[in-house]
């Protein structure tokens, strides 16, 4: 068994930042407003969002994708903190303006972001998940968003994918995409070529592939 490491790192990190920007600058909300053909005119208070400069991003899961997301966030002037397995997550959540999830889906990480974790976040903070859906308790997230416990969420993955919690669909402070983390042509071609290389190594060259997981 082989996998396709590294080649989707940049694509997924870019999507994490795209979701964050869409959320805090209200891109999806603005797009829906224009398409609804509502009359509007520029004003200083119209559809205000928030900038990223000087904000703190907490990377939960400092692996390849998490660290690449951190690098991109720093380019926007953000401060970055990391939360690994042995770090005091709830303390770190309370210090972050953006919580970006990049940890694997395991028994230990299931519902890592639950009602208690969401309550530990700032009311002005937002959550971004480009990792795995079960890391977030979606029912607790809907309740937190409706109550103003946190300010917003941007999700590319879902707890019962492809189903999405109905409560998320009607909220303007939520951005949703259909698992597009690795969905660039470059990443998908590179993933395919790694698969081909793995097959060639085993079937034609009688050797262990470089990206072997289980031999």
Beta strands, then each sheet from edge to edge (+ up, - down):
strand 1: 56-60
strand 2: 79-83
strand 3: 98-101
strand 4: 126-129
strand 5: 152-155
strand 6: 174-176
sheet 1: 2+ 1+ 3+ 4+ 5+ 6+
end
